[in-house]
Amino acid sequence: MSNERVPEAGKSEDDCRQFRSGTAAHQGEDAARLPEVDLDVLNGHLGYLMRRAQLWMVRDFNRRVTSLGVGAAQYSVLVVIGANPGLSQMAVSRALGIERGRLVHVLDSLEARQLIQRRKSMSRHSHALHLTPAGRAALNEAKLIGQEHEEHVAQWIGPEQRERLLRLLRGFAFS
């Protein structure tokens, strides 16, 4: 089995090569010089392919939002705080599946940039998280860029396949 991609419906081999080249270019590699590598059984492992797709998605998203200084992790934290003002750090950690220690670093970074505020909550043991006006503005801009990213994905795999993939992945993520 080689790692050669089977073209999607409506995609030519040239489209697939161009996509792979663009992916490699995002990694700073010259795709024309990379040898083909046989991935053997990995081509049939869902976990491996999902992880590769996730890496591509994060790289593409991060490349688009670099001007804002916000990466995928910060974006998801801002989205959840924006949609749920006053949420605790523990609730954000659970909702996003981010380890508490890593979340603290993300929150520290967002707070240092004055995008969020930690306010004392009714419980002495937690803080309520809120977006600042600058945080709301950054989130609004990041959401627009996020939409561009999603449109890019839909252009590649097709809108129907994107919706189908979303349904499948929600089954994994929320079960």
N, C-alpha and C positions, 0 to 999 in steps of 0.2 A: 504494500500500500504506500503510495507517495503522499506528500502533503499537498499535491495539486488540488486545487479547489474545483469542485463541480460547479459550473455556472448556474446561477439561479435562473428561473424563468425570465426570459427577456434580457439576460446578461450574456455577453460573449466572453470567450476566454481572454480577449484583450481587456475587457472591462475588469475581469478578475485580476489580471496582472497589474493593471493600473491601480486598482484598489490596494493590492498587496504592496505595490511600490509606494503608494501614498502612506500606507501604514508604516513601512520601514522608514520612510522619510521623516515621519513624526518621531521616530526613535533616533534620528540623526544618522541613519545608515544609508549607504548607497545600495539600493536594492539590486541594481544591475550587477553588482559584484558578489552578491550573496549566492552561494551554491544551493541547489535544491537539497533538502534534507528529508529523508524518509522518516516519517513519524510513526510508522508501523501501526500498532493497535491504538495509539493515542487518537487517531482520526475517528475512532468509534467510542471514545470515552466522553460522555456528556460533561463530567466535571472539568476535564481538561479544556474542552471547547468552550464551555461557559466562562471559564477563567480567562481564556485568551480573548473572548469577546468582551468581557468586563474590562480587561486591561486596555483594549483598543478604545472602548467607550470612554473610560476615564482620561486616557491620553488626549483623545479628540476634544472632550469637554474642557479639560485643563488648558489645552492650547488656545481654545476660544476665549477663555475668561482670564488669561494671564494679565491683561491690561487692568483688570479690577483687583488683582492680587488675591483672588479667592479661588480656591481649588474645590474639587468635588466634595470633599468632607466638610469644608466650611460652608459651602453652598447648602448641603443637606441640613446642616445644623441651623443655618439662618432661615431656611424654609420652614422647619418645624417650629422654631421659636416664633417666627412671624405669624404662623397659623394658630399658635397656641400660647399667647402671651402669658407669662407667669408660671410656665412649666418649670419643674425642678430639673436639676442636672440628671438625677436618677431617671426621671421619666424620659428625657431626651435620649439618654444612653440606651434605655430599653427599646424605645421606639425605633431607633436607627440601628441597633445592634452594634454600637460602638462601645468598646471597653471603657470603663469609667476613667482610667488613667489617661487614655488617649483623648477622651473627650475633654478632660481638664486642660490639656495642652491646646486643643482647638479653641476652647472657650477663652483661655488666657490670651491667645493670639487675637481673637475677635474683640475682646475687651480692651486690649492694648491699642487696637486700631479704632476704638470708640464706636464699634458697630453693635455691641450688645452691652447691657448693664446687668449685673447681678445685684438683685435687691433682696433684703432680708424678707423672708416669708413668715407666715404665721408660725411655722415650726422653727425652733431655734437651730435645727440641724440641717436646714437646706436653704438654698437661695432660689428666688424666683427670677427667671431669665426673661429679659425684654430686649427688643430691638431699640436702638437709638434712632433718631431721625436719619443720621448718616447710614445706619444699618438698613433701614427701610429703603433708602435710595439705592444703596448697593444691591440689596436683594431684588428690587424691581429691575435694575439693569441686568443682573445676573439671570433673572427669569427670562428676559428677552433673549439673551445669549443661549440659555438652556433650550429655548424653543427652536432657535436656529440649529442647534446640535441635534435635536430630535427630528427636525425636518431633513437634515443631512442623512441621518440613519434611515428615515422613511424613503428618501430618494434611493438609497443603496438597496435596501431589501424590499421596498414596496410598502405602501401604506397598509394593505391588507395583512401582509406578513408581519408587519410591526405590531398591529393590533392582536394578531394571533399569538405572537411571542409574548406580548404583555399579559395576555390571559393566562398563558402557561406559567410564566414566571411568578405571577401573583399567587398561583396555586402553591408554588414552592415557598414563597416568601411569607405568606400569611396562613400557613397551615400548622 
